Amino acid sequence: MMSRTDKSPVATWWWTIDRWFLAAFLSLMVLGVVLSFAASPAVAERIGLDSFHFATRQIFFMIPALIAMIAVSFLSTREVRRLSLIMLCVMLVLMISVLYIGVEVKGARRWVSFFGLSIQPSEFLKPAFVVITAWLFSEQTRQPDIPGNFFAMLLLGVVLALLVAQPDLGQTILVLGTWGIMFFMAGMSWFWIILLGAVGIAGGFGAYMIFPHVAGRIDRFLTGEGDTFQVDMGREALINGGWLGVGPGEGTVKRVIPDSHADFVFAVAGEEFGIILCLAIMAIFAFIVLRGLNTALKERDDFTRYAVAGLVVVFGLQSIINMGVNLQLMPAKGMTLPFISYGGSSLIAIAISMGMVLALTRKRPETRQQFDFSSYSRQVPAE
């Protein structure tokens, strides 16, 4: 057991880290491994792989993800900004490269392969984008003569253009929504609220008119007609599980869901472990988001406040979209459930993102404002 008098880096980290956050993240990681064993064998067997192929790879990716999260949590606030700037530059280059040399899957180019490993740059771009945007907003507040808000808008435009070009409209909505919330926290005027709202509505209508797959998903969601097999089976799995589930490995509906290990792992959790576990998962996500926002509101430093809020908001919105699709409350969209769905890029990127939250929320001595005696001179009245 580490003593509070121990001044080693590990002991200092342990006594300054938000252990509630850490426990919540580790709980989701463990659930991700358990549900991978429950959801992935049927998918692996269907495509001719070993039964535990995806479960083994989930554990394989979980190890570097855990290491990355802990390593990032040791960083100082300044080091988090530097890491984010490097990530942002690298991922913007990769996002451009994806359009030319990316692997095309179902009509979209979102992955680039290196040495046999596929990387989805947009997943790593999100935390870097949030932190740099937070820095730009905070600089505008600290030094009004620096056009931080303008540069934040410019960065948003570049990122959205690259996401739409892939196309990845789900991530586009996620990034735009998070940016809007951060801008609101930074003191956005009503003019910008109305303008962004109008742009969002126009963008949604434009996506419906331009992209056939977007129109198809929305039409199927609204009318229930067409190919709704996967979402129907996801709902059936939840109904089949009831409150307590049918038991580990006993699920039957999961065997016919194409993406049961990825986008529909929440439905598998409901079938085998019941609605009780689903509510517990939702509670963990809600706890992380609410604790993050509460911590952010207490922060005196603008950068830390915006960054922590942005990171937990994008984390929460992504989980809401995934669970909403599983519950047929939203049109189908390929969005992973953080820490739980299968996917190496998503898992490691989310681990880095939550490592940044741990780093930014560590308890640090407050910097007291020192009085500058050199600037003070007292007039001694002449006798």
N, C-alpha and C positions, 0 to 999 in steps of 0.2 A: 504494500500500500504506500502510495506516494504522500509525503508530508507536505504541508503548506510551506514549511521552511525550506524545502528543497527548491533550489533555483535553477535546476537543469532545464533545458528546453522542453523536454517531454513533460516534466512535472508542471512547468509554467503553462504549457498548452492545456494540460488536463484541468487545472484549476481555473483557467480563463475561458474555456470553451463552453458553449451552451449545450449542456449534456442532454437536455430535452430534445433539442433538434437532432443531435447525434443519435439518440435512441430511436427517434422516429424514422430517420433515414435507414438505419441498420435494420429496423423492423420491415420496412418495405423491401429491402434487398433480400432478406430471408424469405419473405413471401414470394418474391420473384423466382427464387430457386425452387421452392416447394410447388408453386403453380406451374412452373416449367415442366417438372416431372409429371404433373397431372395432365397438362394440355398438349404437350408436344409429341408423345409417342405415336398417336394416331396420324398426325400430319407427316411424321418421318416415314412411317410404314407405307403411307399412301404414295409417296414419291420414291420408294425403294431404298430408303436409308435405314441405318441402325435405329432401333426404337428410341434410344436415348441420345441420338445425335444432337438435337437442339438443346436438350437439357445439359449435356456435357459442355457444349459451346457457351451456354448461359453462365455456367460456373467459370469457364475459361475467361470470359469477358468480365465476370464479377470481380475477379482478383485484381486486375489492373484498375478497374473502376474504384474499388475500395482504396487502393494505394493512392490513386490520383486525388480522391476526395480528402483523405487525411493529409496528404502532402500540401495541397492547396490551402487547407485550413491553417497551416502554420504561417502563411504569408501575412505580411503587414498590409495595411490599406494601400500604400503606395505600390507595393509589389503586385497586388491584385490588379491595379490599373495598368501596370506595365505588362503583365501577363495577358490581360484582355486586349491591349493594343496590338501585341504580337499576334495573338489568335485572330483578331479581326483582319489584320493585313493578310495573313496566310490564307484564311478562309475565303476572303473576297477573291483572291487569285484563284483558288480552287473552284469557287462558284463560277467564275468565268470559264475555267478549263472544262468544267462539267458540260457546258453547252456544246463543246467541240469533241471532247474525247470521253465523255461520260458514258456509263452503261445505261442503255435504254431499257426500261421495264414498264410495260403497260402504257407505252406512249409518252413516258416522262423520263427526263435525264436528271437524276438526282444523286447518282453515285459515281465515284471514280475509284478505280482499282489500283492498288500499289502492292506489288509482291504477293499477289493472291488474296489480299484483304480489301474489302470494299468499304469505302468511307463516304458518309453522307455529310458533306461540308456544312449544310444548313443547320444541322444539329449543334455543331460546335460554334457556329456563327452566333446563335441566339444569346448565350450568356455573355459573350464578348460585346455584342451589340448593346445589350442592356447596360453593362457597366460603363462603356464609353459614352453612351447617351446620358447616363446619370452624371458623368463627369462634365459633359458639355452643358447640361442644364444647371449644374451647381456653379460652374464658372460664370455663367450668365448672371446668376444671383450674386456671386461674390464680386465680380467685376463687370458691371453693366456695359462698359465700353467694349467688351469682348462679345462678338455675336454668337454666343454658344447655342442659342435656340435655332438660329439660322443654319449653323453647321449640323445640328441634330436633325433638322428637317432634310437637309441635303443627304446626310447619311441614310436616313429612312428611305428617301427616294431611290438611292442606289440599291439598297438591300431589297426593297419591294420589286424593283425592275428585274433583278436577277432571279428572284423567287418566281415571279410570273412567267419569266422566260423558260423555266424548266419544263412544264409549269408545276407549281406546288402551291395551290391556293389555300390549303389548310394552314401551312406555315405562314403564308402571307397574312391571313386573318389574325393569327396568333401574334405575329410581330407588330402589326398595326394596332391591335387592341392593347397590347402591353405598352407600346410607345405612347398611345393616347392617355392611358392612366398615369404614366410617369409625367407627361406634359401637364396634366391636370394638377398633379401634386406640386409641380414647379410653378404654379400660379398662372395657368393658361386663361386667357380672357375669353369672354362669351363669343367674341367674333370667331376665334379659332375653334371653339367647341362646335358652333354651328357649321363652320366651313368643313371641319373634319367629318362631322356627321353626314354632310351632303356628299363629300367625297366617298365615304364608306358606302352609302346607299348607291351612288352612281357606279362604284366599282363592283358591287355585288350584282347589280343589274347587267353591267357590261360582261362580267364573267358568265352569267346565265346565257347571254346572247351569243358570246364568242366561243365558249368551250362546250362542246356537245356533252362531254362526260359530266360536267357540272350541272347542266340542264337536266340530264337524265337522272342524276341522283336526287335533285330537288323535286322533279316530277314524281319519281317513285315514292319519295317520302310523303308528298302531299296527297297523292292519289292511291298509293298502295298497289299500283299496276306496274307490270314489267318484272325484271329480274330482282326480286327482293329476298332471294333464298338465304343469303348469309345473315342478314339482319333478322329475318324471321326465325332462323335456327338459333340465333343468339337469344332472342326472347323466349323461345321454346326451352332452351337450356335453363334459363333462370326460373321459368315456371316449373320445370321438371324437378329442380332442386328443392323448392319449397323453403321453409325456414331453416332446416338443419342439413339439407343436402342429402344426396344418395350415398355418400361415402367416398373416400379417396380411391381413385381408379375405377369407380363403378359407373361413371357417367356414360351415357349412350349417345345423347344428342351431339356432344362435343366431337364425336368421331366423324361427323359429316360437315363440320364447319371448316371451310378452307383455311382460315387464318386464326384458328383457335389458340395458337401459341403466341400470337402477336396482337392484332387489333381486338380480338374477342376473348382474351384471357380472362377478362372480368366476368364474362358469361360462364366460362368454365368454373371459375371460383364459385359462382352462384349455384351451378348444378351439383358439384361434388361436395361443397362445404356449406352451402345454404346462404340465404339472404343475410343471416347473422354475420358471416364473414364479410360479405359485401358492405354491410353497414360499418363494420370495423375498419375496412379499407378506406371507405369514404371519410370516416372520422379521423383517421391518421392524416389524410390529405388536408382536411379542413383545419386540423390542429396546426399543421406546418404553415399554411397560408395565414391563418389568423394570428399565430404567434409571430410570424415574420412581419406582418403589417403592424402589429402592436409594438414590436421592438423598433421598427422603422420610425414610427410616430414619436417615440421617445428620444430618438437620436438628435443631437444638436448639430451635427455635421450634415450639411445638405447632401454631399456626395453619398455618404453612407446611407442616409435615409432613402434617397431615390434608388440607389443600387439594390439594397435589400428588398425594398418594396417591388421593384421590377423583376428581380429574380424569383421571388415567391409567387408573383402574379402570373408569370409565364408558366411556371411549374403548375400552378392551380388551374389555369385555363386549359392547359394541355390535358390534365386529368379529367376535367369536366367534359371536354369534347369527347374523349375516349369513352367515358362511362355513359355520356348522353347518347352516343351512337349505339352502344350495347343495349340501352334501355329503350331504344327507338324514340328518343326525344329529339334527335337531330338527324339530318341526312347523313348517310354513310360517308366516312372520311377516314383515310388511313393515317391514324394518329396513335402513337404508342402510349401505353399507360406507364408513366415514369417509374423506373426501377423494377417494374414487374413484367412488362411485355418483353418478348425476345427481340434482341437487336443490339449489336455491339456498339455502333456509333451512338445510338440513343442512350444506352446505359452509361458509357464513359462520359459523354457530353453532360448528361444530367448530374453525374457524380462530380464533375468539375464545377458545374454551376452551384451545386449545394455545398461544395467545398468553399466556394467564394462566400456563400452565406455564413458558413461557420467562421471564416476568417474575419469577415466584416462585423460580426456580432460578438466577437470575443471581448471580454472585459478588459479594458485598457485604462491606465491612469488618465484622468482628465487633465488636459493641458490647461493650466491656470494662466490667466492673462496677467502678465507682469507689468507693474507700473514703471514707466520710463522716467526716472528721476532727472535725467539729463535734459528733458524737455520742460522741466518745471523750474521756474525761478520765482522767488517771492520778493516782492518789492518791500524793502525795509523803509518805513517812513523816516524822513529826515528829521533830525532833532533840531 
